[in-house]
Amino acid sequence: MSHKGKIQLTIIFTATPDLVEEGDRIWASHAAWMEESHYREGDKALMRYNLSRGSELSNPVDPSSDPTGNMNYVLTEVYESQAGVEDHWKQGSENWKDFPALVEWAASARLWRCLLAVLSFIRSGSLHDGRLCPGPTLKMKVQEIRSSKRAI
């Protein structure tokens, strides 16, 4: 299924070992809530929901490197339009019982990226906190790698 022109929300969290059990509980609750509460048709439709979970590696570009002990959670949601994202944030704060727990957990975990972008367009998207960032995730990762090399 093509998602060209749809709205994608991607958030990457890295949790220390002491936060993993609670993170697993929160994300299981989130998936169940998403299943029962989100539109499947119309301009607010949730087109795709995916949560990936995997060990943080000491060298993120070497899959054979040692794990750090931390856990990465990568959440991706694709909506038909911006109206779906706005409905998601509204519903989350109003009717998801674990929203306060997520806020507390996320404050302790490292938030790597919160990206909101129109898929397959290189243009500015907005972060949840209102800062601007470049378009698609791959372009952002390349820029982050280049930036980290300059800092060394």
N, C-alpha and C positions, 0 to 999 in steps of 0.2 A: 504494500500500500504506500503510495507516495504521500508525503506530508509537506510537499512544496507549498509555501505560502501560509502554512499553519503556524501557530505560536508554540514555541518550545520553552519550557522551564527546566533548567538543570541546576541542581545543587549538589555540591560535593562536600561531605563532612569527613573528618578523620577523628576517630574516637580512641582515647587511651584505653587500655585493658579494663580499667575499673568502670568505664562507661558502656562497654559492649552489651552486657546483659540488658541494661535499661534501653539502649538503642535498639536492640532486637525486639524488645517488647513494644516500644513505641512504633517502630516501622511495621510490625505485624498489625497493630491497631490501625495505623494509617491506611494500610492496604485494604483492610476490611471496611473501614469507613468510606474510602474512595469507591469501592465496589457498590456500596448501598446508597450512596448519596449523589453521585455525579451524573449529569446528563450524558446520554449516548447519541443524541441527535440534536440538530439545530446549532445555532451560533455559540452555544455554551458547551458543546459536546467535548468530552474527553476522548481523544482519538487513540492515545497510547499512554500506558502507565508502566514504568519499569523501575525496579529498585535492584541495584547490584551491590553486592557486599563482598569484600575481599581484603586480604591482608595488605597493609602498607609495606612496600619493599624498601630496603635501604638504598637501592638504586632503582628508581621507577622505570628506567629504560632497559633494565636487565632483569628478565623474569627469573633468572637463576640466583639473583641476589638474596641475601638473608632478609627475612621479615623483621620489622622493627618491633613487633608486638602490638602495634596499633591496628585498627580496623577502618577501612574506607567504606563509606556508604555513598553511592552515586544514585541520586534520584532524578529521573527524567519523566516529565509529563508533557504530552502534546495535546493542544486544544485547537478546536476549529477556528477560534478567533480570540481576541483580547477579552471579550465578554466572558469566556470560559475561565480565564485566569482570575479575573475580578470576582466571579462567582465563587471560585475555589477559595480565595483568601477570605471572602465574606463568610462562607459556610464554615471554614476551618475555625475561625475565631468565635463563631456563634454556636455551632452544634457538634464539634468534634470534642469528645470528653477529654482526650489526651493532648489537646492543643497547649495548655499550660505546661504540661510535662515536656513536650517537644521544645518549647521556648527555653525552659530551664536546662534541658539536656544540651541543646544547641549552643547555649552560652558557655558550656564547659568544653564542648568539642571544637576542633578547629574547623572553621567554615572557609573552604577554599574558593568556592565560586558560587555565585547565584546569578545565573544568566537567563535573561528573558530575551528571545530573539525570534524574528520571522525566519523560518527555515529556508535555506538555500539563497539567502541574500546577504551580501557583505555590507552591513550597515550597523549603526549604533543600536544597541538594545539598552535596557535600563536594569540596573541591579535593584533588588528588593529595597535597599536602603536609599535609593534615589541617585546613586552615582552612575555615571555613564561608562560603558565598556564597549569594546569592539564586538562585532557579530560572531558567527559560529565558533563553537568550542575549539575546533582544531586550530583556527587562526589565533585564538587566545592562548592556547598551549604553546604554540610556536613563539609568540611574543613573550610569554612568561619565561621560556627557556632562554631566549635571547637576553632578556632583562637580567636573569640570574647569572649569566656568563659575564655581563658587564660589571656586576657587583663583586665578582671574585677577584 
